[in-house]
């Protein structure tokens, strides 16, 4: 879909048409990073602002529909921030798909820690994160009930912590 000058995202502060990234170095930086890291030719609505926020080290909430590119937001951030990225994802099949996708595209090393792994496999995955061999670690929410996992995650000093599905968040107060 072509976006016209009436689209506020394409208007500059004076109200003239044209892409704002031509005058906004942050937007063009994000687009360059996404192109280099993930091969993106263009970003979808909402991705640019969220990616820029993550790269600036700010807490970021991106509420977007399924298939709109939320994973790319934390992938760009994770690839350009020093330290591993921890992704909380409740669905084992989705975790596997995300890890396989990162590996197949040659983006970065990724691992999972969930109930399908034995104790030794979990230890190995966590050690790989600590040693800098894994950039993205996908965890099921129940893993945070393990003091061993929490200790390993703290030692890994993650640069980015992502909750990939809103229903992973609960309040028990």
Secondary structure, 3 states (H helix, E strand, C coil): CCCCCCCHHHCCCCCCCCCHHHCCHHHHHHHHHHHHHHCCCCCCCCHHHHHHHHHCCCCCCCCCCCCCCHHHHHHHHHHHCCCCEEEECCCHHHHHHHHHHHHHCCCCCEEEECCCCCHHHHHHHHHHHHCCCCCEEEECHHHHHCHHHHHHHHHHCCCEEEECCHHHCCCCC
